[in-house]
C-alpha cells in the first residue's frame, strides 16, 4: 500500500528509504520493477541500471544496511540482471544515520541534498 501511494503513483524518480533496515520496502520496489520488466520484455541490464540510478537506502545499523544491499542484489541475480563484471558497489545502500548531516552523507549525496546550515 505504501509503495503504491508513493513512488508508483507519483511516477519516475529516486526512491530513498532513510531507515531501510533489512530492505523490505526497497526490495518490494525492485520486485515491482522486475515484474514490469518481465511483462514488457525489457532487457535485464535496463533494470539493473534503473536500480543503480534510483534506489537508495540508509540504515544506522551496518548489518541492516548489509542485509538490504544483499536483498536487492539477490533479487537482481534471480532476474539475471546482475552478472559477472557488474559492480555491486553501485547499489546505493549505506550504513548512515539519516537523521544527522555528516561528511559521509554529503560525500555520497552532494551539497544540493545536504546544504550548509548557517
Order of alpha helices (4+ residues) and beta strands (2+ residues): beta-alpha-alpha-beta-alpha-beta-alpha
